[in-house]
Amino acid sequence: METKKTPLYNRHVELGGKIVDFAGYLLPIQYPAGILAEHRAVREAAGVFDVSHMGEVILNGPNALADLNRIMANDFSKLRIGRMRYTPMCYDDGGTVDDLVVARLSEDGWFLVVNASNKDKDLAWIKEHISPDTELSDVSEHIGVLALQGPNSQAIMERLADATLLPTGLFRFSSGVEVSFDGAEPVTCMISQSGYTGEHGYELYCPIEDTVRLWDMVLAAGEDLGLIPCGLGARDTLRLEAGLPLYGHELSADITPLEAGLSWTIRFDKEKGFIGATAMQERYTAEPRNLVALKVSGRGIVRPEQNLLIGDTQVGFTLSGTMSPTLGYAIATALVTVPVAEVEQASADGTLAVDVRGRRIAVEVTELPFYKRG
Amino acid sequence: MSSNLKYSKTHEWVDFIAPNRVRIGLSDYAQESMGDLVFVTLPEVGQEVSVGDVIGDVESVKAVSDLYSPVSGVVVAVNEDLEDQPELINEEPYSAWLFEIDQVTDQVELLDQAAYEAFCEEEG
């Protein structure tokens, strides 16, 4: 696959970003400040991420709502214009195609934000399942996206745009907001209050040709408020602390959203059901698997795809794992194939461990999210 | 980079502090490419090691990397400060030594500074 660059590639290089190939895009894993400092900036001040690699799709038509309700696990019937909602999208067997955010632009217009790594298969899947009169357009190549995250993000946004035009609640968005700093020519953005860090924050969608100007204005506006650019490394540690799933880890073609503990996003009560609903419930009844959150109590760091053990018996495998910069210990998620009560008992007994490259490291069951903002 | 150090191709630096005794650390190139280090596992004092043995690891936020012994001998000291402050390796890679090995009988091919820099360039 050809690697692509976001409009900010040259900025990332100029800023000293360590560039990696992520989902076919050349993006910074970190800048010279490092993952820990970038993570801390988002928890304590503010950070800005280039998330232009995300895919954006518009659906339009009188049947688009019914299509979405059939294709997605969540229910969009009562979603008002100007609001967005997170949802898994499943295969017939209940496994996950992707997880995404759906925003309602108008009565019949919908804006979908999907994972870059899944965009092509998402488009194919959605095309296959929408009504003939529902229009689908992939607008990914026309839109740049920045995520401004952290406790100072609001103060920074208020320097960049008319405060009365900013979204005023989680998963609300405003369209056509003029963003400008220091008298510069404005960039017209759609701004949502959302993010992937567990902090207060915004995501700014702009015409792709304005992305560099928007990035420069945001950084300038936040300079004295502790804002720094942040890479994919901090994005991952922040999302895991906040207990947010990442496709390819907590969710996959093999893992249903029900197993991943996302029952709040799955609406089995929808009148006409949705793709994968029955299969996912049957699977869960026949061979239940559940996601558990783990705190590493032993010395070491648990990584993805390592075996979870009670004594010497494998009872599951890890999905994500990292050092938690905020908490100061390592954290992980795992999928367990035995009843959660058994795993909790082993946790209490001190017999729960992860096989980390041949070494047993003790872990305890804990609650999600690992970190919740105060 | 200190000029009297030798380097392994697995990115350890080796300082001959006595004829048969070496002090070993992680090169600046290695710490820089790993990023913020958050965990270090060191060998045991008294452990006999052979050339190329995995005798510990260093972990950054994103990844784990094995530590190889560039020499054969006996571990006689480990830098316990690193267990609580692995970031010292990022801050001062040539002061933050990892362990010392005595009774050195064998060693991997060790590069001088210029050769090591060329090697990193090729790899990078």
Interface residues (C-beta under 8 A of the other chain):
Chain A: K18 I29 Q30 G34 I35 L36 A37 G233 D236 T237 R299 G300 I301 R303 T322 M323 P325 A330 R357
Chain B: G35 D36 V38 F39 T41 D57 E59 S60 V61 K62 V64 N90
